[in-house]
Amino acid sequence: MSLGHRFVLLLLVLFLLLAPLISGGAEFADKDKDIPKLDLAKLKRGMTPDQVRKLVGAPKHIARQILYHHYREQWVYDAANPVRLTFDCPRGQKAQLLNQPEP
């Protein structure tokens, strides 16, 4: 094999090794643009789920834990910093936000 062929082969191998790293970085940059930034400063403890939904939108996922005479809901938002909001839902009463997330 000549020196020119070895050089081309070396460049091809380097390209194949570095291509996923270069394209992977571009994917992460695009994903960061799609992630919304939540305005958590307006959230206060005791807010209802409707009030929270109006301020920060619908959560990506809701988990519910059933307890005796009440249940708890945890709303998960995918943001630049993932956020979890917990609601206490006593039987016969309105649900209320338990935690006030850090902005």
Backbone as ProteinMPNN parsed JSONL, in Angstrom:
{"seq_chain_A": "MSLGHRFVLLLLVLFLLLAPLISGGAEFADKDKDIPKLDLAKLKRGMTPDQVRKLVGAPKHIARQILYHHYREQWVYDAANPVRLTFDCPRGQKAQLLNQPEP", "coords_chain_A": {"N_chain_A": [[0.838, -1.161, 0.0], [0.543, 2.18, -0.848], [1.937, 5.325, 0.332], [0.156, 7.431, -0.039], [-2.327, 6.095, -0.195], [-2.452, 5.058, 2.395], [-2.625, 7.424, 3.845], [-5.112, 8.46, 2.972], [-6.77, 6.418, 3.914], [-6.334, 6.675, 6.667], [-7.455, 9.249, 7.085], [-10.099, 8.662, 6.447], [-10.803, 6.843, 8.49], [-10.492, 8.504, 10.754], [-12.5, 10.369, 10.177], [-14.782, 8.731, 10.329], [-14.716, 8.071, 13.032], [-14.974, 10.551, 14.313], [-17.308, 11.707, 13.293], [-19.842, 10.928, 14.574], [-19.542, 12.283, 17.021], [-19.434, 14.978, 16.296], [-21.901, 15.392, 14.962], [-23.595, 14.625, 17.025], [-23.256, 16.649, 18.927], [-24.487, 18.752, 17.615], [-27.125, 17.876, 17.639], [-27.704, 17.99, 20.376], [-27.554, 20.731, 20.782], [-29.725, 21.589, 19.252], [-31.809, 20.375, 20.663], [-31.738, 21.791, 23.061], [-32.758, 24.227, 22.273], [-35.418, 23.608, 21.865], [-36.396, 23.083, 24.383], [-38.544, 24.359, 26.77], [-38.443, 27.337, 28.829], [-39.381, 27.661, 32.086], [-41.41, 29.901, 33.958], [-41.103, 30.115, 37.095], [-41.298, 31.795, 39.239], [-43.744, 32.955, 39.724], [-45.308, 31.023, 40.855], [-47.016, 29.939, 43.725], [-47.321, 28.522, 46.961], [-50.194, 26.57, 47.668], [-51.702, 27.13, 45.444], [-54.147, 26.25, 42.936], [-54.466, 23.404, 40.694], [-55.475, 24.31, 38.205], [-54.765, 27.03, 38.191], [-51.988, 26.817, 38.199], [-51.575, 25.481, 35.786], [-52.377, 27.46, 33.996], [-50.335, 29.305, 34.325], [-47.806, 27.994, 33.832], [-48.323, 26.066, 31.95], [-49.304, 22.835, 30.592], [-48.248, 19.796, 32.174], [-45.648, 17.44, 31.244], [-45.834, 14.886, 32.205], [-47.895, 13.199, 34.555], [-47.976, 11.911, 37.758], [-49.713, 9.876, 40.058], [-50.452, 9.306, 43.443], [-52.254, 7.294, 45.499], [-53.757, 7.71, 48.58], [-54.987, 7.381, 51.982], [-58.101, 8.734, 52.103], [-57.231, 10.856, 50.519], [-55.224, 12.004, 47.76], [-52.059, 12.332, 46.101], [-50.612, 14.302, 43.603], [-48.022, 14.407, 41.257], [-46.542, 16.591, 39.178], [-44.6, 16.608, 36.309], [-42.268, 18.49, 34.622], [-40.431, 18.937, 31.69], [-37.784, 20.845, 31.408], [-35.177, 23.309, 31.028], [-33.981, 22.955, 33.487], [-35.217, 20.223, 34.983], [-38.465, 20.096, 36.481], [-40.492, 19.335, 39.283], [-43.692, 19.352, 40.476], [-45.756, 19.156, 43.302], [-48.972, 18.238, 44.278], [-51.448, 18.3, 46.8], [-54.349, 16.511, 47.311], [-57.014, 16.491, 48.985], [-59.878, 14.538, 49.939], [-62.967, 15.692, 48.768], [-62.16, 18.34, 48.779], [-60.47, 21.177, 47.249], [-57.611, 20.658, 45.2], [-54.233, 21.479, 46.13], [-51.185, 23.238, 45.613], [-48.24, 21.953, 46.934], [-45.419, 22.289, 47.168], [-43.13, 24.961, 46.649], [-41.358, 25.664, 43.925], [-37.866, 26.317, 43.34], [-36.817, 29.201, 41.63]], "CA_chain_A": [[0.0, 0.0, 0.0], [1.38, 3.369, -0.958], [1.791, 6.322, 1.388], [-1.072, 8.18, -0.332], [-3.457, 5.26, 0.196], [-2.48, 5.009, 3.863], [-3.089, 8.735, 4.314], [-6.555, 8.531, 2.716], [-7.388, 5.475, 4.83], [-6.278, 7.293, 7.989], [-8.456, 10.311, 7.103], [-11.413, 8.029, 6.461], [-11.011, 6.304, 9.831], [-10.716, 9.647, 11.642], [-13.819, 10.918, 9.878], [-15.799, 7.822, 10.86], [-14.696, 8.14, 14.495], [-15.368, 11.876, 14.794], [-18.608, 12.118, 12.76], [-20.916, 10.884, 15.578], [-19.334, 13.305, 18.035], [-19.762, 16.281, 15.724], [-23.349, 15.464, 14.73], [-24.244, 14.522, 18.331], [-23.241, 17.97, 19.538], [-25.505, 19.569, 16.953], [-28.425, 17.42, 18.116], [-27.912, 18.521, 21.717], [-27.809, 22.164, 20.664], [-31.095, 21.732, 18.769], [-32.718, 19.987, 21.734], [-31.776, 22.87, 24.041], [-33.624, 25.278, 21.753], [-36.8, 23.153, 21.972], [-36.791, 22.965, 25.781], [-39.063, 25.641, 27.234], [-37.998, 27.842, 30.118], [-40.563, 27.893, 32.9], [-41.38, 31.034, 34.869], [-41.552, 29.533, 38.353], [-41.367, 32.817, 40.279], [-45.144, 33.287, 39.973], [-45.979, 29.929, 41.551], [-47.085, 30.075, 45.176], [-47.887, 27.38, 47.667], [-51.638, 26.67, 47.848], [-52.382, 27.359, 44.165], [-54.871, 25.102, 42.394], [-53.887, 22.914, 39.438], [-55.871, 25.174, 37.081], [-53.943, 28.232, 38.235], [-50.626, 26.44, 37.802], [-51.6, 25.157, 34.351], [-52.448, 28.732, 33.259], [-49.053, 30.007, 34.412], [-46.655, 27.288, 33.255], [-48.731, 25.118, 30.923], [-49.579, 21.449, 30.969], [-47.032, 19.008, 32.41], [-45.389, 16.341, 30.314], [-46.219, 13.633, 32.843], [-48.53, 13.323, 35.872], [-47.976, 10.672, 38.552], [-50.685, 10.0, 41.134], [-50.292, 8.367, 44.554], [-53.517, 7.217, 46.222], [-53.575, 7.528, 50.02], [-56.242, 7.289, 52.714], [-58.932, 9.939, 52.001], [-56.675, 11.881, 49.636], [-54.175, 11.534, 46.861], [-51.058, 13.339, 45.729], [-50.206, 14.306, 42.202], [-46.727, 15.026, 40.971], [-46.453, 17.03, 37.79], [-43.209, 16.653, 35.869], [-42.027, 19.342, 33.464], [-39.096, 18.871, 31.105], [-37.318, 22.194, 31.112], [-33.719, 23.357, 31.111], [-33.82, 22.233, 34.755], [-36.501, 19.541, 35.182], [-39.216, 20.568, 37.637], [-41.565, 18.477, 39.781], [-44.628, 20.057, 41.347], [-46.573, 18.206, 44.04], [-50.276, 18.728, 44.718], [-52.185, 17.497, 47.763], [-55.745, 16.506, 46.871], [-57.86, 15.848, 49.991], [-61.204, 14.15, 49.48], [-63.996, 16.698, 48.935], [-61.584, 19.687, 48.794], [-59.69, 21.491, 46.063], [-56.178, 20.321, 45.243], [-53.368, 22.627, 46.383], [-49.754, 23.061, 45.38], [-47.524, 21.79, 48.21], [-44.05, 22.822, 47.158], [-42.852, 26.127, 45.812], [-40.054, 25.362, 43.33], [-36.857, 27.392, 43.282], [-36.704, 29.732, 40.255]], "C_chain_A": [[0.89, 1.234, 0.0], [1.081, 4.341, 0.179], [0.511, 7.134, 1.19], [-2.325, 7.405, 0.074], [-3.591, 5.183, 1.713], [-3.028, 6.322, 4.435], [-4.604, 8.875, 4.135], [-7.301, 7.604, 3.669], [-7.42, 6.036, 6.25], [-7.319, 8.415, 8.113], [-9.878, 9.745, 7.164], [-11.744, 7.485, 7.852], [-11.274, 7.439, 10.825], [-12.091, 10.259, 11.425], [-14.916, 10.043, 10.48], [-15.854, 7.859, 12.387], [-15.236, 9.469, 15.02], [-16.757, 12.31, 14.334], [-19.73, 12.02, 13.808], [-20.765, 11.959, 16.66], [-19.752, 14.674, 17.538], [-21.265, 16.408, 15.527], [-24.111, 15.365, 16.041], [-24.28, 15.851, 19.035], [-24.284, 18.874, 18.918], [-26.901, 19.162, 17.408], [-28.714, 17.977, 19.494], [-28.205, 20.012, 21.665], [-29.233, 22.404, 20.182], [-32.098, 21.38, 19.856], [-32.829, 21.089, 22.775], [-32.679, 24.004, 23.572], [-35.089, 24.912, 21.925], [-37.295, 23.107, 23.411], [-37.288, 24.313, 26.281], [-38.456, 26.038, 28.58], [-39.238, 28.227, 30.906], [-40.363, 29.094, 33.815], [-41.973, 30.567, 36.196], [-41.725, 30.566, 39.461], [-42.817, 33.149, 40.647], [-45.881, 32.198, 40.748], [-45.889, 30.132, 43.058], [-47.715, 28.825, 45.768], [-49.382, 27.612, 47.881], [-52.405, 26.942, 46.562], [-53.082, 26.084, 43.708], [-54.187, 24.627, 41.108], [-54.254, 23.776, 38.226], [-55.031, 26.445, 37.036], [-52.519, 27.942, 37.761], [-50.571, 26.177, 36.306], [-51.661, 26.439, 33.513], [-51.1, 29.447, 33.246], [-47.925, 29.312, 33.66], [-47.024, 26.246, 32.207], [-48.941, 23.718, 31.476], [-48.272, 20.69, 31.189], [-46.876, 17.913, 31.364], [-45.908, 15.023, 30.887], [-46.854, 13.933, 34.198], [-48.513, 11.952, 36.532], [-48.918, 10.881, 39.73], [-50.449, 8.904, 42.171], [-51.57, 8.419, 45.381], [-53.218, 6.882, 47.682], [-54.951, 7.442, 50.676], [-56.944, 8.652, 52.709], [-58.287, 11.09, 51.232], [-55.655, 11.232, 48.711], [-53.223, 12.677, 46.586], [-50.747, 13.172, 44.259], [-48.854, 14.983, 42.089], [-46.684, 15.308, 39.485], [-44.995, 17.193, 37.429], [-43.13, 17.479, 34.586], [-40.593, 19.12, 32.996], [-38.718, 20.278, 30.698], [-35.801, 22.149, 31.119], [-33.269, 22.687, 32.408], [-35.149, 21.553, 35.034], [-37.145, 19.932, 36.509], [-40.29, 19.551, 37.986], [-42.405, 19.291, 40.744], [-45.536, 19.03, 41.999], [-47.842, 18.89, 44.527], [-50.859, 17.757, 45.736], [-53.661, 17.638, 47.415], [-56.595, 15.78, 47.911], [-59.258, 15.572, 49.434], [-62.22, 15.256, 49.793], [-63.479, 18.132, 48.976], [-60.813, 19.911, 47.495], [-58.231, 21.112, 46.272], [-55.371, 21.598, 45.421], [-51.918, 22.259, 46.138], [-49.038, 22.998, 46.724], [-46.177, 22.481, 48.213], [-43.961, 24.042, 46.254], [-41.459, 25.934, 45.245], [-39.145, 26.586, 43.34], [-36.766, 27.888, 41.853], [-35.312, 29.6, 39.703]], "O_chain_A": [[1.862, 1.318, 0.75], [0.092, 4.19, 0.896], [-0.149, 7.486, 2.168], [-3.269, 7.979, 0.617], [-4.697, 5.235, 2.252], [-3.801, 6.317, 5.393], [-5.297, 9.35, 5.035], [-8.36, 7.97, 4.179], [-8.419, 5.89, 6.955], [-7.993, 8.518, 9.138], [-10.744, 10.288, 7.849], [-12.864, 7.661, 8.33], [-12.183, 7.341, 11.649], [-12.769, 10.626, 12.384], [-15.868, 10.552, 11.071], [-16.925, 7.696, 12.971], [-15.887, 9.503, 16.064], [-17.337, 13.211, 14.941], [-20.515, 12.962, 13.922], [-21.763, 12.483, 17.156], [-20.358, 15.448, 18.279], [-21.848, 17.43, 15.89], [-25.18, 15.962, 16.168], [-25.273, 16.155, 19.696], [-24.902, 19.679, 19.614], [-27.775, 20.017, 17.548], [-29.838, 18.395, 19.769], [-29.031, 20.503, 22.435], [-29.889, 23.333, 20.654], [-33.14, 22.027, 19.96], [-33.91, 21.305, 23.323], [-33.302, 24.674, 24.395], [-35.926, 25.795, 22.113], [-38.505, 23.093, 23.64], [-36.557, 25.302, 26.23], [-38.017, 25.191, 29.358], [-40.051, 29.027, 30.445], [-39.285, 29.284, 34.378], [-43.186, 30.616, 36.398], [-42.252, 30.238, 40.524], [-43.084, 33.58, 41.769], [-46.98, 32.44, 41.248], [-44.83, 30.455, 43.596], [-48.541, 28.166, 45.137], [-49.796, 28.716, 48.235], [-53.636, 26.982, 46.579], [-52.664, 24.978, 44.049], [-53.415, 25.372, 40.503], [-53.437, 23.954, 37.322], [-54.629, 26.886, 35.959], [-51.927, 28.724, 37.017], [-49.632, 26.599, 35.631], [-51.065, 26.501, 32.437], [-50.76, 30.116, 32.271], [-47.171, 29.959, 32.932], [-46.142, 25.607, 31.633], [-48.774, 23.465, 32.669], [-47.297, 20.914, 30.472], [-47.832, 17.517, 30.696], [-46.365, 14.152, 30.146], [-46.398, 14.827, 34.911], [-48.968, 10.963, 35.957], [-48.92, 11.952, 40.337], [-50.27, 7.735, 41.831], [-51.929, 9.473, 45.905], [-52.526, 5.91, 47.985], [-55.969, 7.432, 49.983], [-56.417, 9.618, 53.261], [-58.782, 12.214, 51.305], [-55.285, 10.069, 48.872], [-53.547, 13.843, 46.811], [-50.635, 12.059, 43.744], [-48.583, 15.993, 42.739], [-46.775, 14.406, 38.652], [-44.237, 17.839, 38.153], [-43.823, 17.208, 33.606], [-39.66, 19.115, 33.798], [-39.274, 20.832, 29.75], [-35.207, 21.074, 31.206], [-32.29, 21.941, 32.42], [-36.134, 22.242, 35.3], [-36.466, 20.08, 37.525], [-40.922, 18.975, 37.101], [-41.891, 19.852, 41.712], [-46.036, 18.129, 41.326], [-47.798, 19.974, 45.109], [-50.778, 16.542, 45.561], [-54.164, 18.749, 47.245], [-56.875, 14.591, 47.756], [-59.748, 16.294, 48.565], [-62.324, 15.705, 50.935], [-64.263, 19.057, 49.185], [-60.539, 18.974, 46.745], [-57.691, 21.23, 47.372], [-55.756, 22.662, 44.937], [-51.479, 21.142, 46.411], [-49.206, 23.885, 47.561], [-45.837, 23.184, 49.165], [-44.637, 24.13, 45.229], [-40.475, 26.025, 45.979], [-39.604, 27.728, 43.346], [-36.647, 27.075, 40.936], [-35.058, 29.998, 38.566]]}, "name": "protein", "num_of_chains": 1, "seq": "MSLGHRFVLLLLVLFLLLAPLISGGAEFADKDKDIPKLDLAKLKRGMTPDQVRKLVGAPKHIARQILYHHYREQWVYDAANPVRLTFDCPRGQKAQLLNQPEP"}
